[in-house]
């Protein structure tokens, strides 16, 4: 129903889906960076390039929001959703950039675990957003959001366990500081994924 009354020149779901697709690509690059033993600088550079494209979509969505009278749901929720999607990409980009800056070439296994959780989270977000084109899909959307909450909880547990291992096993205090920041930035990205789930759940409740 909402889609039928939305002006054809501004389709906000297109912005959401395009951004979510970039989020998946960013997380795939993060997984490759942490597992393939390749050029971390090159992978981080690609992530930064994708982050720039995501920023462009965010700006386009925001500009369109200012110019559009009819929107598929509340304007503040549109802004919040695109902003939280962008926050996920920003967090991953910052973590990758810090790994290059700190010259962390031997990636710890905990980073791999967090990267894989972020990839699954980004894929789940994309699926939920696609389902939002028809709010009759609310049960399936809720399942996706529940999955995102579970993934965030798992990431939180990994963060706690990884910090314990880091403090117990790493004798170099400087490396402890560096890796702690990487862990926390990646876990923050999973928090952003959960924030997206919360926004989506709110939108679906209001639309139903």
N, C-alpha and C positions, 0 to 999 in steps of 0.2 A: 504493500500500500504506500509506504513512504517513498519507495523508489519511483513510483508512477507520478508523483507530484514534484519530484526534485528536478530542477532545470537540467537539461541534458549537458549543458556546457560545464556544469560543476557537479561531478560525481565524487563525493567524499570517500566512498568505499574504495574507489580506484586509488586514491592517495594512501589509504590505510594498507591496501593489499600490496602496492608498490613498495611501501616502506617496510612492510613485514618481509617481503621477498629479499630486500637488501639485508635485513637483519639475519635471515638464514644464511645468506652468502658470507656475511661478516663472521658468523659463528663457525661456519665451515672452514674459513681461513684460520680462525683461532685454533680449531682442532688440528688442522694441518701444521700450523706453526708449532704446536706442542707435541705432536706425535711423529712427524716425518723426519725430523732432524735436518731440515733444510735451512735455507737462508732466512733466519728470523727477521732480518731487516727488510727483506723483500716482502715477506708475508705481512709484516706490520705496515709497510708502505701501501700494500693493496687494501688492507683494512681501513687505512686513513683515506684512501681514494673513495672507497665505498661510503665512508662516513660523510664525506663531502656531498655525495649524491643524495644521501639520506637527508642531510641538512636542506638541500634544495627542495626536496619533496615537502619537508616540514614547512618551509617558507611559502611554497606554492599553496599548500593547504590553508595556512594561516591567512594569506592574502585573499584567497577565495572566500574564506569564512567572513572576512570583513565586508566583502562585496555582495554576498548572497543573502537574500531575504528569507528564502525557504530552505530549511536544513532537515536532514532525515531524523535527527534527534537534537537534544539540547546543545546549544552552541558551546557552552562551557565544557561539555563532555567531549565534543569534537576536538576542542583545543587541548583538553587534558589527555585524550587518547593519543593524538599525534605527538604530543610533547613527551609522554612516557615512552612511546615507541622509540623516539629519538634518544632518550636517555639511555636506553639499553645499548644502542650502537655507540654512543659516546663513551659509556663505561668500558666497553670492550676495547675501543680504540685507545683509550687512555692506558689501559692495562698493557696492551701490546707495545705502545710507545715507551712505557716505562721499562719493559723488558729489554728494549733496544738501548735505551739510555743507560740502564744499569749493567749492560753487557752480560745479561743472564743467558748464556748459551746452552747450558745443560738444564733443560726444563724438568722440573720435579713432577713426579707422577700425580700429585694432588692437583696440579694445574690441568692435567689431561682430564681428570674426573670432572672438574668444574667446567671445562670447555665442552665436554660432551653433554653435560646437563644443560648448558646454555643453548647448544644446538637443538636438543630435543624441545626445550622451552620455546625457542624461536619458531620451530616447526609447528608446535601446538598453537602458538599465538596466530600464525598464518591460517591455520585451519579454523580457529574460532572466528576470526575476522571474516573469512569467506562465508561461514555459516550465518553471520550477522546480516547478510543481504536479505534474509528472510527470517523475521523474528519468530516464525512458527518453529524454527529450529532450536528454540530455547533449551529443550532438554539436552540436546547434543552440545550446545554452547556451554551449558553448565558443566557437562562432563569434562570439556576441555579446560575450563577454569579450575575445576577441582584438581585436574592433573597438574596444572601450573602451581597450585598451592603445595602439592606434594613434592614437586621438584624443588621448589624454594626451600622447603623444610629439609630435604636431602642435602641441598647445597650448604645449608646452615650447619648441619651435622659434619659435613666434610670439612668445612672451615675450622670448626672446633678441633677436630681430630688432626688436621694438617698442622695447625698451630702447635699442638702438643708435640707432634713429631719434630717439627722444625726447631722448637726450643730445646728438645732433648737430644737431637741428633746433629744439629749444625753448630760446629765450634766457632765459626766465624761470625762475630756479632754483626758485622756490616751486612753480610748475606742474610742474616736473620731479619734485619730491618727491611731489606729490599724485597725478599720473598713475602714477608708479612703484608707489605703494601699490595703486592700483586694478588695474593689470595683475597684480601679484603675488597679490592676493586672488582674482582670477578664475582665474588659473592654479592656485592652491591648490584651488579648487573642482574643477578637472579632476583634480587629484591624488586628491581624495576619491572621484571617480567610478572611478578606477582601483583605489582601495582596495576599493570595493564589488565590482569584478570579481574581485579577489583572494579576497575572502571567499566569493563565489559559487562560484568554482572549487574552493576548499577543501571547501565543503559537498557539491558534486557528486562530488568524488573520494571522500569518506567514504561517500556514499550508494550509490556504484556497486560 
